[in-house]
């Protein structure tokens, strides 16, 4: 894909696991051993109960629900230069190990196609077969388009999305989502697996961006 520079956005890590009692997670160890200083425990009647964590200086957020964990890094530095230590520290601080069934890693980037009249037209011309003919058939011009690709197998796939930032915008939002089913019940093994897949997934995404039309 012939684009201008990559602008790095959010990194999201998601864990899906067997249900845990969120309201039994002690908060003091989190305050003492992790960088999260914004801590809110929502009661069970609100979203089924959830622990919300944040660090404004580090631009980090985490949500822990009974069967879903999401870690969000909103820095704009290159992904491989980001520190996943807060993620690992938080997992080690919890009084239990998640019995993980699957996990996901998401990279969000923004870029601008070098050719074309805008991001939407770029996608229409490169990813819709016979776009001009389709316009003639429907009797209306294609103003914009979005593309979503699933690659791999049902238990280990990548979901890549290309979306214009706005109608008529030249800027393109690209999301890479890795989904991997894996039963992991040990925190150390989970942390190692996330770190390994984090590095491999970004390298794969980076190569695909260069190869795509």
N, C-alpha and C positions, 0 to 999 in steps of 0.2 A: 504494500500500500504506500503510494507516494504521498507522504504527508510532511508537514512542518514538524518542529520539535514536539516531543511528548511532554505534556504537562501532567505531573503526577498528582493524583487526588487521594481518595480514601482507600484504605486497606481494611477489609472486614474478614474476621475469622468466626465461623459459626460451628457450634457443636450441638448435635442432637443426641440425647441420652435417655436412659431409663429415669423415671420420675424421682426427684429428691425433694426434701423438705427445705425450701428456701428460708422459711422463717426461723430455722434452727441454725443458720450460719452465723457464727459470732462475728461481730463487727470490729471489735477492738484489735484483733490480729491483723485485719485488713488495713486499719489505720496505721498500725505500727510497722508493718513490713512491706507495704506496697505504696506506690506513689499516688494512689487514689485518695483524694481528700474530700471529695463530694460524695456523700453516701446517703441514699434514701431507700428505705424498706417499705414497699407498698404492701398493704394488707391483702389477704386472699381474695376479698371481694372486688379488688381492682386488678384487672388483667390476670386473675388467677394467682396473684401474689408475685412480686418480683423485687430483686435487689438491683438498684441503679447506682453505678459507680462512675466517677468522672475525675479528670485532672485537666483543668483549663490550661495551665502552663505547658503540659505535654501534649495537649490536644487528643486525649484518650477518653473513650467511653466504653463502659461494659454493662450489659444487661444480663442478669442471671434469672431465668424462670425455672419452673419445676422440671421442664424437659428440654430447655433450649438456652444456650449460652452464646452471646455475641460480643465480640471484642472489636472495637472500631478505632483505627488510628487515622486521624484527619490531618496529619502533617502533609507537606508538599515536597518532601525530599524523595529521592529515588528509593524505590521499595527495598532494594537489597542493603541500603544504608540505614534502614529503620531498625530500631532495637526492639526485639520481641521479649526482652527480659521482663517487663511488667506483666506480660501475658503469663509467662512461666511462674513468676513469683505469686501471682494471684491464684493459679491452680494449686500451687504447693501450700498456700495459706489455708485453703478450704479444709474443713475437718473430715472430708471424705473424698474418694476418687470417683469421678463420673464413670458410669458404665456406658461408654460412647457407642452408638450404633452407626453414626455417619458424621462426617465433618465437611465443611465447605471453606474455600478460600476465595476471596473476591478482590480483584484489582480494578480500580476505576481510574481511567486516564482521559485527558482531553487532548485533541489534536486538530489540525486543520488540513484537509486535502489540498494538495498543491494545484490540482486541476479541477475544473468544473466551476459552476456558478454558485455553488453553495453545498453544504454537507448533504442535504436531502437529495438534491439533483445528482450529486456524485454517487450516492447509494443507488438511486433509481437507474442510472446509466450503467453501473457496474454489476448490480446484483439482481436486476429484474430483466428477464429475457424479453427481448423485443419491446423495450419500454415505449418506443415511439409508436409501434403498432398497437400496443395496449391503449395508448392515449387516443389513437384514431378510433379504436373500437368503442371506447367509452365516451368519446366526444368531449373529453375534458383533459387539460394538461395535468401531468403529475407535478404537484408543487413540492412534494417531499416524500421521503420513504424512510423506513427503519428496517433493520435486518437482524434476525436472531438465528444462530446456528447451534445445533447440538452435535457434539463430536464424541465418539467413544462408545461405551456400553452403558446399560442402564445402572449398573452398580459403580461405574467409574467413568463419569463423563465431564465434558467441558461445555459450558453454555456461554457463547460469545454474543454480545449485543452491540449493535451500532445504532446510535440514535442522535439526530441533530439536536444541538443544545436548545434551539428554538426554531420555529417555522421561519425559513429563509436564512437561518444562521449559517455562517461558514464553518463554525466550530462543531466538531464531532465528539460525542461522548462514547467511549468504548469501555465495555465492562467484560471482564473475563471471570467466569465463575467455575471453580473446580468443585465437583461433588464426588465424594468417595465414601462408599459403605465399608466400614471396618469396625469390628467389635474390639474395643480397647478399654480395659478396666484398670490400667495402671497409669498414674499421672506422669511418671518419668517416660514411659513408652509413648504416651500421648504427645507430650511436649516434643520428643525427638521426631515423631512422625509429622507433626505440624511444621516443625522447622525444616525438615527435609523436603516436604511437599511444597512449602512456601518458596524455597529456592528453585526447585525444579519447575514449578508452575510459572513463575515469573520468566524464567529463561525460555520456556516453551511459548508463552504469550508474546514475548519480545520477538522471537523468530517468526511466529505466525503473522504478526503485524507487518513485518518486512516482506513476507511471501504473498500476502493477500493482494488481490487486484485493486 
